[in-house]
């Protein structure tokens, strides 16, 4: 997902991972925020990311943990993730 504020692409994890990576057009950088969404599984609903242009933020919604769907919404900024919208 592109973060228009910073001009970077934000990548969250993958199945079984909670990694955060950003791409600035030249290289990937792993981020290690103090707070982050938990690892999500590849079974069940997949999480979705979108950029909120009006709010200037990257959003991560949903996914599945331990076989159960989540309805969590996380907001990314350069300092890390915040749970809630």
C-alpha positions as CSV (number, residue, x, y, z in Angstrom):
1,X,0.0,0.0,0.0
2,X,1.4,3.4,-0.9
3,X,1.7,5.9,1.9
4,X,1.3,9.2,0.1
5,X,2.6,11.2,3.1
6,X,6.0,9.6,3.0
7,X,6.1,8.4,-0.6
8,X,6.8,4.9,0.5
9,X,5.1,1.5,0.0
10,X,4.1,-0.2,3.2
11,X,4.0,-4.0,3.4
12,X,2.5,-5.9,6.3
13,X,3.6,-9.4,7.0
14,X,2.3,-12.4,5.2
15,X,0.8,-15.6,6.3
16,X,2.2,-16.3,9.8
17,X,4.3,-13.1,9.9
18,X,3.8,-9.6,11.4
19,X,6.7,-8.0,9.7
20,X,6.5,-4.4,8.6
21,X,8.5,-3.3,5.5
22,X,8.7,0.0,3.6
23,X,10.0,0.6,0.1
24,X,11.3,4.1,-0.8
25,X,11.9,3.3,-4.5
26,X,15.4,2.2,-3.9
27,X,15.4,-0.3,-1.0
28,X,13.3,-2.2,1.4
29,X,13.6,-1.3,5.1
30,X,12.3,-3.5,7.9
31,X,10.5,-1.5,10.5
32,X,10.3,-2.5,14.2
33,X,7.5,-0.5,15.8
34,X,6.7,-0.9,19.5
35,X,3.2,-1.9,18.6
36,X,2.1,-3.9,15.6
37,X,-0.9,-6.0,14.5
38,X,-0.5,-9.7,15.4
39,X,0.5,-12.3,12.9
40,X,-2.5,-13.3,10.8
41,X,-3.1,-16.7,9.2
42,X,-3.6,-17.7,5.6
43,X,-6.9,-19.5,6.3
44,X,-10.2,-17.6,6.5
45,X,-10.6,-13.9,5.5
46,X,-7.5,-12.2,4.4
47,X,-6.6,-8.7,5.7
48,X,-7.0,-5.7,3.5
49,X,-4.9,-2.5,3.3
50,X,-6.1,0.9,1.9
51,X,-4.8,4.4,1.9
52,X,-7.2,7.0,3.4
53,X,-6.4,10.1,1.4
54,X,-8.7,12.4,3.5
55,X,-7.0,11.3,6.7
56,X,-3.6,10.8,5.2
57,X,-3.1,7.3,6.7
58,X,-2.6,3.7,5.8
59,X,-5.3,1.3,7.2
60,X,-5.2,-2.4,7.8
61,X,-8.5,-4.2,8.4
62,X,-9.5,-7.7,9.3
63,X,-7.8,-11.0,8.7
64,X,-7.9,-14.2,10.6
65,X,-6.2,-15.4,13.8
66,X,-6.5,-19.0,15.1
67,X,-9.3,-19.7,12.6
68,X,-11.4,-16.8,13.7
69,X,-12.1,-13.7,11.6
70,X,-11.0,-10.4,13.2
71,X,-12.6,-7.0,12.7
72,X,-9.5,-5.0,13.9
73,X,-8.6,-1.8,12.2
74,X,-5.0,-0.6,12.5
75,X,-3.6,2.7,11.4
76,X,0.1,3.1,10.2
77,X,2.3,6.1,10.6
78,X,6.0,6.4,10.5
79,X,6.2,5.7,14.2
80,X,4.2,2.5,14.1
81,X,0.7,1.1,14.3
82,X,-2.3,2.2,16.3
83,X,-5.3,-0.1,17.0
84,X,-8.6,1.6,16.2
85,X,-9.7,4.0,13.6
